[in-house]
Amino acid sequence: MNTLKNKIYINGRFLTQSITGVQRYSNELLHIWDNLLDDKKAYGNYDIEVLLPKKGDADIPKTKNIKVTRVGNLTGHAWEQLELPLKTKDGLLFCPGNTCPIISLFSKQKTVVTIHDLSYLYFPSAYSFQFRAFYNLLIPRILNKSDSIITVSNSEKNKISSYYSSYKDKIKVVKHGIIAQENETFSSENIDVKEKVDKVKPYMLYVGSLSKRKNIEGVIKAFEIINKQVDIDLFIVGGGNNSFNKADIVINDELSRNIKFLGHINDKSKLFEIYENAKCLLFPSFYESFGFPVLEAMLNYCPVIASDIPALNEICEDKAILCDPYDVADIANKTLLVLKDEKVRNKLVKEGYNHAIKFTWKKAGEETLNVIKEVL
């Protein structure tokens, strides 16, 4: 086989960005591909290289089989649109973070793009005008011109298809992982659920951006009700960026003593420790295409209260308590059920762990490479 067909470039701009769901997906996929390439018999024909801007701070991964190269003189969108396509002409370009160079799309180069969601269309008020204008220009061209599209859940494929029905057959579903591979962690049969629950410190948890579509305002309002019945704190992990219109968070002085904003936490071990010691994760987002935090919480013995919306129904199945994200009283009551009922909490902890370990990055990496293989 012509080795040119097996050259895969990864758009590595994500290595220069703060860690949110898109960047976590991209990083995990990079590491699992690096491990898969150890199997020369199965993957020896793949030559994978990550390209990222030469300028600026970046979290450069240590890889064995994948080359990581800094190129060009620009940064951000300018680097991605103008310099990246000039360096990737001799191979397929895989873009894991929603965007892709327009030059590559309109050239003969093969492209595969992961579109995580189109939430800028569903919740325009949650995004800046500049962000929406850029995506309104770019996304239709990606859907039209790319060789294949990957998205992260069946519900998101259906949602994208409702806006762009002519591209439905081009969209492939590859669900995220949450652990590297099936034998990464111990069997849930060894979990002493009661011991885990008894160690929990008195705080509940929210993990996500402070974007309006994440419903952080609903979290605060529900916590105000909860805090009157249960002596508990609220830890908020996450932040915003210039692309999002942040929610208007109003907290009275008395309540503010029980709320701690921890900002972005990029260290997975620290984040997982916070999950493990939380009474529950409250995740009443108005919209998700997948929802990393719900599986991260389940993996770390943390019961989940999540929105009753298509993607979270699909990902959580019946392993979480579902609430109406538009009803603050329902959010509060469902959370109080988990906080007060030990049997409910223990059931969610054990069944949630069993469920989370089914989602592996090895499977996601293999399925993504299969999509690329079809294009090649």
C-alpha positions in Angstrom: 0.0 0.0 0.0 1.2 3.5 -0.8 2.5 5.0 2.5 1.2 8.4 1.5 -2.3 7.0 2.1 -1.4 6.1 5.6 0.1 9.5 6.7 -2.3 11.0 9.2 -1.8 14.5 10.6 -3.6 15.6 13.7 -4.6 19.2 14.2 -2.8 19.8 17.5 -4.1 23.2 18.3 -5.9 21.7 21.3 -2.5 21.3 23.0 -2.4 25.1 23.4 -5.9 25.4 24.9 -7.3 25.1 28.4 -8.8 21.7 29.2 -12.5 21.4 28.6 -14.4 18.4 27.1 -13.1 18.9 23.6 -9.5 19.1 24.7 -9.8 16.2 27.0 -11.2 14.1 24.2 -8.3 15.1 21.9 -5.7 14.4 24.5 -7.1 11.0 25.4 -7.4 10.0 21.7 -3.8 11.0 21.1 -2.5 8.9 24.0 -4.6 5.8 23.1 -3.4 6.0 19.5 0.1 6.2 20.7 -0.4 3.0 22.6 -2.3 1.3 19.8 0.7 1.9 17.5 2.8 -0.4 19.7 0.9 -3.2 17.9 2.9 -3.1 14.6 1.0 -6.0 13.1 -2.3 -4.2 13.4 -1.3 -0.5 13.1 2.2 -0.6 11.5 1.0 1.0 8.3 -0.1 4.2 10.1 2.3 7.2 10.3 0.7 9.7 12.7 2.1 13.2 13.4 0.6 16.0 15.5 1.2 19.6 14.4 0.7 22.6 16.7 1.8 26.3 16.6 5.4 27.0 17.3 4.6 30.1 19.4 2.8 30.2 22.7 2.5 27.9 25.7 1.6 24.3 25.0 1.3 21.1 27.0 3.5 18.8 24.9 2.7 15.1 25.5 5.3 12.4 25.8 4.7 10.0 23.0 6.5 6.8 21.8 5.1 6.3 18.3 3.5 9.7 17.3 5.7 12.6 16.3 4.7 16.0 17.8 6.0 19.0 15.8 5.7 22.7 16.3 5.4 24.6 13.1 4.6 28.1 11.7 4.7 31.7 13.0 1.1 32.3 13.8 -1.2 31.3 16.6 -4.9 30.5 17.1 -7.4 30.5 14.2 -4.9 32.2 11.9 -2.4 29.3 12.4 -5.1 26.7 11.8 -6.5 28.3 8.7 -3.3 29.6 7.0 -0.3 27.6 8.1 -1.6 24.1 9.1 -3.0 23.2 5.6 0.4 24.1 4.0 2.1 21.5 6.3 -0.3 18.6 5.8 -0.7 18.3 2.0 0.8 14.8 1.8 -1.6 13.1 4.2 -5.0 12.9 5.7 -5.9 15.7 8.2 -7.8 14.7 11.3 -9.3 17.6 13.2 -10.6 16.5 16.6 -12.0 19.9 17.8 -14.9 21.1 15.7 -12.9 23.2 13.2 -10.8 22.6 10.1 -8.8 24.7 7.6 -11.1 25.9 4.8 -8.1 25.5 2.4 -7.9 21.7 3.2 -11.7 21.3 2.7 -11.6 22.8 -0.8 -8.4 21.0 -1.8 -7.9 17.4 -2.8 -6.7 16.6 0.7 -8.7 14.0 2.7 -10.2 15.4 6.0 -12.0 13.8 8.9 -13.5 16.2 11.5 -15.0 15.6 14.9 -18.0 17.9 15.5 -18.9 17.6 19.1 -22.1 19.6 18.9 -23.7 22.6 17.2 -24.7 24.3 20.5 -23.9 27.7 19.0 -27.1 27.1 16.9 -29.2 25.7 19.7 -28.2 28.3 22.3 -26.9 31.4 20.4 -27.2 33.6 23.5 -24.5 31.5 25.2 -21.9 32.4 22.7 -20.2 35.6 21.5 -21.2 37.2 18.2 -17.7 36.6 16.8 -17.8 32.9 17.7 -21.2 32.4 16.1 -20.2 34.2 13.0 -17.0 32.1 12.5 -18.9 28.8 13.1 -21.8 29.8 10.9 -19.2 30.2 8.1 -17.1 27.1 8.9 -19.5 24.3 10.0 -21.6 24.1 6.8 -18.5 23.8 4.8 -17.0 21.1 7.0 -20.3 19.1 6.7 -20.3 19.6 2.9 -16.6 19.1 2.0 -15.0 16.8 4.6 -14.7 13.1 3.8 -16.2 12.0 7.1 -17.7 13.5 10.2 -17.5 12.0 13.7 -19.8 13.0 16.5 -20.0 11.7 20.0 -23.6 10.3 20.6 -26.6 9.1 18.6 -28.6 12.0 20.0 -26.1 14.5 18.7 -26.1 12.9 15.3 -29.9 13.2 15.2 -29.6 16.8 16.3 -27.1 17.7 13.6 -29.1 15.8 11.0 -32.2 17.9 11.9 -30.3 21.0 10.8 -28.4 19.4 7.9 -30.3 16.4 6.8 -28.4 15.9 3.6 -25.2 15.0 5.5 -26.7 12.4 7.8 -25.1 9.4 6.1 -21.6 11.1 6.4 -21.8 11.3 10.2 -20.4 8.4 12.3 -21.0 8.0 16.0 -18.0 7.3 18.2 -18.7 7.6 21.9 -16.0 8.9 24.2 -14.1 6.8 26.6 -13.7 7.4 30.3 -10.9 4.9 31.1 -8.0 3.8 28.8 -9.1 0.1 28.5 -11.2 -2.5 30.2 -8.6 -3.8 32.6 -7.4 -0.3 33.7 -9.3 -0.4 37.0 -10.5 -3.0 39.4 -13.8 -4.9 39.2 -16.7 -3.2 41.0 -17.2 -6.5 42.9 -14.3 -5.3 45.1 -15.9 -2.0 46.0 -17.1 -1.5 49.5 -19.8 1.0 48.6 -20.7 1.9 52.2 -17.1 2.6 53.1 -16.8 4.9 50.1 -19.9 6.8 50.9 -19.0 7.2 54.6 -15.7 8.9 53.6 -17.5 11.6 51.7 -16.9 15.2 52.8 -19.9 17.5 53.1 -19.9 19.1 49.7 -21.7 18.6 46.4 -20.1 19.2 43.1 -20.7 21.0 39.8 -18.2 20.4 36.9 -18.4 22.4 33.7 -18.0 25.8 32.1 -19.9 28.8 33.3 -21.7 29.1 30.0 -25.4 29.9 30.1 -26.3 26.6 28.4 -24.7 24.7 31.3 -27.4 26.1 33.6 -25.0 27.2 36.4 -27.7 29.7 37.5 -30.1 26.8 38.0 -27.3 25.0 40.1 -27.0 28.1 42.4 -30.7 28.5 42.8 -31.2 24.8 43.5 -28.4 24.9 46.0 -30.0 27.8 47.9 -33.0 25.5 48.5 -30.8 22.5 49.3 -28.7 24.4 51.7 -31.7 25.3 53.9 -32.3 21.5 54.5 -28.8 20.1 54.4 -25.6 21.5 55.9 -23.4 21.2 52.8 -21.1 23.2 50.6 -21.1 23.5 46.8 -17.8 23.2 44.9 -17.8 24.6 41.3 -15.1 23.3 39.0 -14.7 25.1 35.7 -14.7 28.5 34.1 -15.4 30.3 30.9 -13.5 31.6 27.9 -14.0 34.5 25.5 -16.2 32.4 23.2 -18.9 31.9 25.8 -21.3 34.4 27.2 -21.0 33.7 30.9 -24.1 33.3 33.0 -25.0 36.1 35.3 -24.4 34.5 38.7 -25.9 36.3 41.6 -25.1 34.9 45.1 -26.2 36.5 48.4 -23.6 37.0 51.0 -24.9 34.3 53.4 -25.0 31.6 50.6 -21.6 32.6 49.2 -19.9 31.3 52.4 -20.9 27.8 51.2 -19.9 28.1 47.6 -16.3 27.6 46.4 -15.2 28.4 42.9 -12.2 26.2 42.1 -11.6 27.2 38.5 -10.3 24.9 35.8 -8.5 21.8 37.1 -6.4 20.2 34.4 -4.8 17.6 36.6 -7.0 14.5 36.3 -5.9 12.9 39.5 -6.9 16.1 41.5 -10.2 16.3 39.7 -11.0 12.6 40.3 -10.2 13.1 44.0 -12.7 15.9 44.2 -15.3 13.6 42.5 -14.6 10.8 44.9 -15.1 12.9 48.0 -18.2 14.6 46.8 -21.7 13.7 48.1 -23.0 14.0 44.5 -22.5 15.6 41.1 -25.2 18.1 40.1 -25.3 18.4 36.3 -28.6 20.1 35.2 -27.3 21.3 31.8 -29.8 22.5 29.2 -27.9 20.8 26.5 -25.1 18.2 26.1 -23.8 16.2 23.2 -22.1 13.7 25.5 -21.4 14.9 29.1 -17.9 13.9 30.4 -18.6 14.8 34.0 -21.4 12.3 34.5 -19.2 9.4 33.6 -16.2 10.8 35.5 -18.4 11.1 38.6 -19.7 7.5 38.2 -16.1 6.2 37.8 -15.2 7.8 41.1 -18.1 6.5 43.1 -20.0 9.8 43.0 -23.8 9.6 42.5 -25.1 11.8 39.7 -28.2 14.1 39.3 -28.4 15.0 35.6 -30.7 16.7 33.1 -33.5 14.6 31.6 -32.3 15.5 28.0 -31.5 13.1 25.1 -27.7 12.9 25.3 -27.6 12.4 29.1 -30.5 9.8 28.8 -28.3 8.0 26.3 -25.1 8.2 28.2 -26.4 7.7 31.7 -29.1 5.2 30.9 -30.8 4.5 34.3 -27.6 5.0 36.4 -28.4 8.6 37.4 -31.3 10.5 38.9 -32.7 12.7 36.1 -34.2 16.1 36.7 -36.0 18.9 34.7 -33.2 21.5 34.1 -35.9 24.2 33.7 -37.5 23.5 37.1 -35.3 24.6 40.0 -37.5 22.9 42.6 -37.2 19.6 40.7 -33.4 20.0 40.6 -33.3 20.6 44.3 -35.7 17.8 45.2 -33.9 15.2 43.2 -30.6 16.3 44.7 -32.1 16.1 48.2 -33.3 12.6 47.5 -29.7 11.5 46.8 -28.3 13.4 49.8 -30.8 12.0 52.3 -31.5 8.5 51.1 -28.6 6.2 51.7 -30.1 3.3 49.7 -30.6 5.4 46.6 -27.1 6.8 47.0 -25.4 3.4 47.4 -27.3 2.0 44.4 -26.2 4.9 42.2 -22.6 4.5 43.3 -22.3 0.8 42.6 -24.3 0.7 39.4 -22.8 3.9 38.1 -19.3 2.5 38.4 -20.2 -0.7 36.6 -21.7 1.5 33.8 -18.8 3.9 33.5 -16.1 1.3 33.0 -17.8 0.2 29.8 -16.7 3.4 28.1 -13.0 2.9 27.1 -10.7 5.1 25.1 -9.2 2.0 23.5 -12.6 1.3 21.9 -13.0 5.0 20.9 -9.5 5.1 19.4 -10.1 1.9 17.4 -13.4 3.1 16.1 -12.0 6.5 15.1 -9.1 4.8 13.3 -11.7 2.6 11.5 -13.5 5.8 10.2 -10.1 7.1 9.0 -9.3 3.8 7.4 -12.5 3.9 5.4 -11.6 7.3 4.1 -8.1 6.3 3.2 
